[in-house]
Each structure stands twice: as structure tokens, then as C-alpha cells.
Amino acid sequence: MSKSQYETHEAYEAYEAYGPYGQDTSVHTAETLPYGLYEDTYRPAYEAQAYFVTEPALPLPRQSAEAVTEPLVVISQHEAPAGTGGRAARRRRTHGAERPESGGPSAVRRLLPQALVVAFLAGGTTAFVAKDKAVELNVDGHTRTLHTFADDVSELLAEQGVDVGAHDMVAPTGGTDLASGDEVAVRYGRPVRLTLDGERREVWTTAHTVDGALRQLGVRAEGAYVSTSRSQPIGRAGLALDVRTERAVNVMADGRTRTVRTNAATVRQAVEEAGVTLRGQDTTSVPLDSFPRDGQTVTVLRVRGHREVREEQIPFAVERVEDPTLFKGTEVVERPGRPGLRRVAYLVRTVNGVREKPRQEGEEVVRKPRRQIVKVGTKPLPPSVHGADHLDWHGLAACESGGRPHAVDPSGTYGGLYQFDTHTWHSLGGTGRPQDASPSEQTYRAKKLYIRRGATPWPHCGPRLHG
């Protein structure tokens, strides 16, 4: 407002000092006290006590001068008594002062501009105060009451410098409109590296303590093992937490079944809690260091065992070498093979009284095997022996050896189809033992012997040659 809008210099100075409502504006420069030390005395303008006090009205033109006994005098700031700042404008009644003329046009002209100014300022201030809201903000358990012009929760948090992330909780949600008296709560998320019944995972919680986190995560805590105190606070950095809930485990041992309720971390601990002692090689149907599940049945295996050492032969290899001096189909063992020898250790055990198949644990070679070398003939066989091909050699072989090429008599002197002795065999050009030669070579050598000596070498079976 400019000074020219006021009728008198005293009215303008009163507006500058006390505001449009007559209040001392100097109080707005006072130091703001920290929140929580004093009661919040803020009141919107529309709740404040009205500045104007009902006074006798100025005399209208038709009123007589006697109707008003005391005039209303506006005192400028310079005339106000000391110590009256911050209150409503002072009024003073003067006795014997000169009363203005009633009904004069100058009085109306003086009051009209002041009334217009007061009406304009009152409307703007009311709109300004209507935007102000008193709300309660609770951030992670720390509550404060504040005044804000924010339209919704998101604006309020931004105004107060409260950053929230994906794992944080805000109630009501960010887009909710604000009204005076609302409460806004912010809970920061905290990471928890949770190992629950042997399974590891990372979860988030807005709880401040371990106990609150367990409730929030829906973990059954009665009878459970918790790696830290349940009253342990959870900082913004989070913590690692191991929880083992109570489970029912069935332990079968020595013909009995025992059921225990336990929060053990391993099967071994659950078996011990059932009062079963493991000795020596005793074990269980599931690994002893595995995690026991609710309702699981664990069977105790009583193991008794010992070691046995056995000697076993190692088979020898056979090496075959071609020999052009031998007829085809003839094989001669030049060097006999010899098996090796080894000692093998076996674990023999019984489980709950039942013997299991021995299990090999190790071996030691006592003697290595020696290869056998066999000569194989490649020389073509002669087509026939003149003068002996027409004889019944099959009948002779059946009489002498039962038709078996590898037959040997009980004395070990004669062998083969026709029961040659070694000396006779070699004299006919054979090598090695006759029973090692092929059937065709044996028949060929027998024909040669017949040409040389007739049926004499077979005194008992010789007549078979002629049918």
C-alpha cells in the first residue's frame, strides 16, 4: 500500500507498525525455537482473536451529539505507550476532547479507504493461511510436528529432505493429498541375510529389532534357535541372521523309534538328542552333516567290518608270431606263458547284522605275468599223399583218440588224433607237440607214416584204415 491511500499520516504509520489487523509485525522476526522444547502455539489467522473490539459507533448524521459520550481516537505508533507492541491497537478515551461533527462528510471520507484496505488484506491472508497445514511426520520412530504448504505426501518428503527407496515403507502413499492434522510415517528398509532352516536368502524388513523382523517375515520363533538376541537392533546396514525352527525328527536305532523335537543344525546333533550313541563305523541312512527336516526319519546303521587279503592270479597275454616253416593251421607254443600274482585287500562288513558284498580297497602285485609266444604256420599244405588218400583216416582217428585233435594219453607220451609220440612226430617233419598241430597236419603226417611203415604203428586200430 502507498502512503497516499491513507487519509492521515497517523493512519499510515499505524498500518506499518501493526499490520492490517492492528497486530505488531515485529514478532515475525523473533528467533524460531527448536521443535520439542516448547508447545506448538501456532494458530491460523482465522483462529486468532479478532483485533477489533466492539466500540460505540460513530454518530451518524441523524444522531444527536448527545448519543455518543466518548469518541474513538486512533493513536499512532509514535504515540503508543511503551510496552504495548504485539497487542491490538490501543484505544484511549479522552474526557473533555473536542467531538467531531456528527454527520459531516469528511468523517465518512476518512473511514472508507481504511475499511477497503482491511478487507483486501484479510482476504489474501485467509487464502495464504488456508494452504498451511499442521502435520505429524514420523521417520523411523522419530516424530515431529511441522507446518507445511505441500499438497501431498511426496511433496512433504521432498520438502523435508527424506529420501525413500524401493524397500522403504511410506504410509500413506506418496500421491496422497495432505490435510491439516494428518500423520505420515516413513520406515526405512534393512537388508537381512537370513539362513532359515539351512536355506540362505536375502530379505528386507522395516522392523527395528530382530524380534520385529521375525514377526514381519512370518518366521515361527517359538522353540527356534536364533543366532543373536531377539532384542538386537537392526541398523540401516542390516545384519546376518541364522534361524533354525523347531522340527520333529524320527530316529530309528536298535529296533526302536524315537521322536524328538529339535532345532539341531545337523542329523548328528538330532541323533545325539534322541539319546543314540554312534560307535566305530556306525553311520545313518542320510549324511550325518546334512540338515534334519521336519518329519524326517533317520535310520542308524550299526556297522561291523574287517579286512581280508586274498591272493589272485593275473592272466598272461598271448603273442602270436607267424612261421613260414609250419603248415597253415599249425600253431606251436614257443614260450609258455605264466600268470602273475597279486594280493587284494577287501573290506568285509555287516550292516545291522546283514553281510554285504566285499568291497575292494587296494591291491599289491607280487609277481608280474609272462607273455606266451605262439608260432602260427603259414606254409601251404600238400594236396595229398599218393597211396594213402583212399584210406579211412576218420575211422582210425575215432579209434585212437575219439576224434579229438588235442587228446593226450594218461601217461602223457602220445597225443593228437593218431596218438603220435614226440620222436615219431619230429621224424615226420613236425615241430612241437603233435596235439598242438592242426587236424589236417596231423592227418598229413599220419599218411606219411603209413607210406613209410604201413599200419604197424597202430596195432589195435590199424585195421580200421581198410574199413
Summary of the structure (lengths in Angstrom):
residues: 467
radius of gyration: 61.7
end to end distance: 160.8
largest distance: 192.4
contacts: 1203
relative contact order: 0.06
helix: 24%
strand: 30%
